[in-house]
Structure formats: structure tokens, C-alpha cells
């Protein structure tokens, strides 16, 4: 599978020259499967740019099909949906798998995003494409576009989010963003990440910043490193950088993360710093 | 007064190299009357940096005028850090609508969309509902408003203070082809409108021209090129041509292109400005033409 990063920023888009290198768009990652299918994770503002790129292929002609795995419905993970051009082309087909427990609850939340008080689209029914919304099963594998996915709910501040363990053949990619560990590293989370070829984990904060914002439900790069080491993963993908961090700040986080991994038994773990436009082939 | 632009983009924030010069944040304009707290117009993502700047400066309050509650005009509010400080006082003004204004903001702040509830806001936040055409005072500033032609309706504001005036006119479609309101307009087919609708549009246009009359600065939604407008007249945005017509009729001194389309690069915005400067030069228009960018600061009247 080929993983591409379209949005890597946390909480709110952060435009400006100081975010040019890593990018200022919010959470969106695409997976092109070995079988040629498309699976999208999260619908932050990066989704708009993915959508515009997709128009050059089958999605531009109404012949596209994709699944979306949605970690949670905070605004920075859904804002791109109304600007995702392929949903306005009849014939395209999308299935969103996300939290909420039931299809109706999740659809209601996405419908609320289009409420006419907030959006000129008014309702999801104004999409021309087929747009199905399903609650993701949790803890048991389900098939999405030829991938095997296991969703797991984790604490995210006062709320929760889903992480996804995604397997194709002998390759495994785990997406775990907006993770707020409550009492240190959670063994069930470690089991969910175990042995992954790549673990994408939010590295939202430096430890000093996290100390004053623990209730927000994000991880520091040290917590991400601890999880990667405990789970014995091959690569750790940094992600969901705080909106106030400049490119230079993120550079420093990557350097500090390397030192932390090396000092704590994770010297063999490769760091992949997620940057908009970059891809990772597994 | 001073007018400063913190977000100039329409629809959705667009980070990236191609927007570095004009900026990728959505609508937020600060009007600072001499010796007074700011009057902020719209709370798009640009308000985040304005908030940091106000905290540094020690400003403890402001009035916030909301043109309408589409996301690109309110998204920054939860990230406006002065709201989370005890003792600060904010007055938020917006159009009265079916949903109570405070409920709209509560919904925006509510799980499942945002982790921090409205009740976590420590500042004193007062909501003021406006009826279209309302006039009111904020300190020495006189504020007037008019209805715009936008899906679910938006309002324009004029602020007169310090012997100068600024008008903020976003978002609006021109007043000729479609009457936009609470009905969802599905497609772009333009047809001849019945006379009562045409008259309602003409009335709305007269209201906007009157609002802009002799203004020192007119900030106008010019999201679309002519070709884009043709395919999306129902989206509720104007072309520079529409703004120029209003500026001409209202005899404004300076017209500022605003609410740039998300995919418009800096170079394209430069080109649009250059093209329309030729248009106003050839027409011998009396106003000067500028294009809004993040950080642009314009002194007006007494400073």
C-alpha cells in the first residue's frame, strides 16, 4: 500500500510561510492499495486538495469509488467534506466508516455540519455522488476495499476517537491520532499497534506544552515514542502538529524524538515525519 | 481609526506556498477606533492571530460583528484566546434568525464538533441579535447594516468613527440574477425573474449603495471571476465588476477586493488586481483599487 499525506496539522488550519514545509492543512491521509483501490483516512482540509487531484482520474468522470475511515468528528477531521469535489459528481461512490455506534448517529453528526446556519450546502442530500455513512464495527476485523481494518476506540480528552489497524497482505499500517492516554501507556493500545510496519501516532505537543494542556487529549512526541517502542513497530510517523508550531519547531521535535527513541531502546525505529504531499510505500 | 486585515480568504482556509503573500486565513477584519477597543468584523480563522496580538497588547474586550454564521466567518471563534480569560468582555452582534444566536455558537462549540463547550469560556460574552438595517452605537462608533444577497442571508456593516467610514460587504451575490435566501438553489440555470423578485433585489441593491455612500473604504466580496460566476451564480459571491459598479454609484474613495477564492494563487490575485486597475483607470473612476492581504493596515480619518 502507498500512504500519502494531504493534511498533517492539528486542531485548525495554520496558513503562513512558517508552515510551508510540513503544511498547514488538517488531518487527511490516503491509502492506495496494492489492488488499486482508494481508502481515505479523515476529512480535514487536506481532503479538498486530495479531491482536486482525484478529478484527473475516474472521480472526474463519475466513475470513482472510495471508502473513508473517520477517526472522530471534531471539526479539524471533517471540515474538508463540503469542499471535496468528487462528492458533487454523480456516479462516484463513497462509504464513510466512523464512530458514533450507529449509522444514524454518525450520519446525523455529518448532517449537522451541513446545517444551513453553517454551510450553504444545507444537507448531505445535496451531494450528487452516492454517500453512505456507516458506524465502524469496533474490535473485530471488517473489510474495506480489500483491506482488513480493526477499529479501536481510545480516550481523546472528554471524548473518544477511533484508531485503525489496517492490513493488506503482510503489511500493516496503524493510524492513531488524537490519542490522550489517561493513566500512562494503555496495554490494549500497544496490542493494537503491535508489530506494525508503520505506526502513525499524533505527536501534537512537546512535553512542556502538553503538561499545561493534558485535558485536551493529545499525545506528546515522548508518548508516541513510548507507544512505538512498546509495540515494536518498524516506523513511527509523526502527525497532527499543534497549530502554533512552525516548521522549525517541528524540525526540533523530530530531532528530539530521534534522541528519545535512541535513549529508550527504540534505535531501530525509523522516523517518518509526515509532510503534506509526501508518500510512504509499504 | 485603523483597519487591519487578519483573514482575507473565502470558504475554507488554504495553507501553502501559493497563498503566502495574500494569506490563507478566512475572513476577519479589525477596525480600531482611536483610543478604543477593537470592533472585529467576522471570526474566520484569521481571528486566532488577532487574539494572540490582543493578549500581548493587554486588550481586555472587543465587539465582534458577524456578517453571517457560515463556517468561514465563525470558525476561528473557539481559537480566539481572549475568550478564555476571566474579566474580559466581548459583545457579539449578528442577525436575528430562527435559531437563537447563542444556540448557534453553542452548537459550533459542542461535542461532537469541538472539545471545549461554550461554558468553558471565562470571558463575559454578550450576544446581541440584529434585525436587518439595524443602527447602533459602539462607543463613539456609529454602526449601520444592510441585507446582502447570500444563501441563508448575510449582512453588511458600515462603521463611522473618527471622521471616516469603512463598509464591510461580504458575502453577497450581485443583485440581478437570483434572490438568495432560505431556499437551497440546486443549479446555476439563470432564468428571467418575476417582477416582484427583481424589485426585491433592486431594493436590496439600493440599500447596499446607500450603506456605501461616500465611504472612505469599501471592502467587498469579489470571490469570483466572470467565468466562475457564470457557472455558480447560486453560491452567493460577486465579481470585481459588481464591486466596481457599487463603488462607482456610491462614490467611495477606496475599493478593496476581499474574500479571495480558496484556490486563487497569489500570482492570480496580483493579475486580477492589475487587470481591474486598468478597468477603473479607463473608466476614469475616482476611487483607488486595492486587494486585501493578511497584515494590510489602512489608516482612515483621525488616527
Interface residues (C-beta under 8 A of the other chain):
Chain A: X9 X11 X12 X13 X14 X15 X16 X17 X19 X20 X23 X24 X25 X45 X48 X52 X72 X73 X74 X75 X78 X79 X80 X83 X100 X109 X112 X113 X115 X116 X117 X118 X119 X120 X122 X123 X126 X156 X157 X158 X159 X216 X217 X243 X276
Chain B: X9 X11 X12 X13 X14 X15 X16 X17 X19 X20 X23 X24 X25 X45 X48 X69 X70 X71 X74 X75 X76 X79 X97 X99 X104 X107 X108 X111 X112 X113 X114 X115 X151 X152 X182 X184 X186 X235 X236 X262 X263
